[in-house]
Amino acid sequence: MPKATSKAQQQAAGAALSAKRGETSKSDLQGASKQMYESMTEDELEEMASTDRSDLPETADDD
């Protein structure tokens, strides 16, 4: 299962998961969270959203 590599990615996964569960509207999603909603299962999103944020950078490096 995927793990988030940044706080931004973890947040986007949480937003996509919320929409996938029907807690928020899909139309509220933008950018990465919208792509995640369309391409990932609820289990994958849950795993990514539950990644511990304490050691993650704000954004992922593009290196």
URWO-V786826 format. One line per field, one symbol per residue. ss: DSSP state (@ for helix, = for strand, . for the rest). phi: phi as a letter, one per 30 degrees, with the letter a starting at -180 (. if undefined). psi: psi as a letter, one per 40 degrees, with the letter a starting at -180 (. if undefined). A space follows every 10 residues. Layout:
# URWO-V786826
ss: ???
phi: ???
psi: ???
This chain:
# URWO-V786826
ss: .....=@@@@ @@@@@@@@@@ .....@@@.. @@@@@@@@@. .@@@@@@@@. ......=... ...
phi: .dcdcadddd dddddddedd didbdddddb hdddddedcc dddddddddd eddecdddbd dcd
psi: iiiieidddd dddddddddd eediideeii bdddddddei idddddddde hhedeiidii ie.
